[in-house]
Amino acid sequence: MNIDLDTGRLIVFLSGFFIFLTVEQLFSVRAGTLPLYRRATLHAGIAIVNTVCVRLLVYVPLLMWIVYVEQMGWGVARWLGLVGWQEFILSVIVLDAFDYFWHRANHRIPFLWRFHKAHHSDNDLDVFTALRFHPGELLISSLAKAIWIVIWGPSAFAWFLFEISVSICAQFHHSNIDMPESIEQQLSKIIVTPRFHALHHLVEREYGDRNYSTIFSVWDRFFGTKAIHLSATELQGREIGLPEGRDVVLSASELLLEPIKRRNLLLPKPEES
């Protein structure tokens, strides 16, 4: 069962990545600052390092923790007696809320931002950006996820469903595509769309320190962090990334070492909003 779930997650990840990569090559809305082959090489290196780190250090311990918490009957979901699809759906919603607050913390706590800014240092925004995470952030976030698990108590299947949802949604909302205004206005009220998330990656901090949601966009409305809506025309021409270090193209190795060796290259900490 666990092997099947893990294989399913890999299939969804790879399928989603190549689908969105193909779509954005056909219908891209922003011109890239780097050739495709350079972006592919850079982010392939990052993805390989992250995959190795997660598989060796995170995957098995977190899975064992989920099983242990479930056996002990810990967590709100267990106390409420949630089972089946009710538990699966509510788990995705609740875990997505936790993820919203964790993402927000990554922008507010200097130590966490030191790792998370590797993601925001990208001057382009496309499906490759969904791969651009520092392994330090992934390892630290696994500790946060261990806390979420004991608080909520999701089943192993619900956890995999959440992880798959995060993966495919991240690929979707980082992709270099857009939708007609009528569809965008309605869809972005429910889920995070590419334009909704593009605002979060703008150099302008009044947008970059907003729109923290991952799957459901409602959290930003509930907690007052939703950015002012921009039309596709208004978004065109606005710079993606960080205010500083825009003329520097980091290699995969430099990007991974940046939190330790190049502490002032990128933005130290986003200004409070």
Secondary structure, 3 states (H helix, E strand, C coil): CHHHHHHHHHHHHHHHHHHHHHHHHHHCCCCCCCCHHHHHHHHHHHHHHHHHHHHHHHHHHHHHHHHHHHHHCCCHHHHCCCCHHHHHHHHHHHHHHHHHHHHHHHHHCHHHHHHHHHHHCCCCCCHHHHHCCCHHHHHHHHHHHHHHHHHHCCCHHHHHHHHHHHHHHHHHHHCCCCCCHHHHHHHCCCECCHHHHHHHCECCHHHHCCCCCCCECHHHHHCCCCCCCCCHHHHCCCCECCCCCCCCCCCHHHHHHHHHHCCCCCCCCCCCC
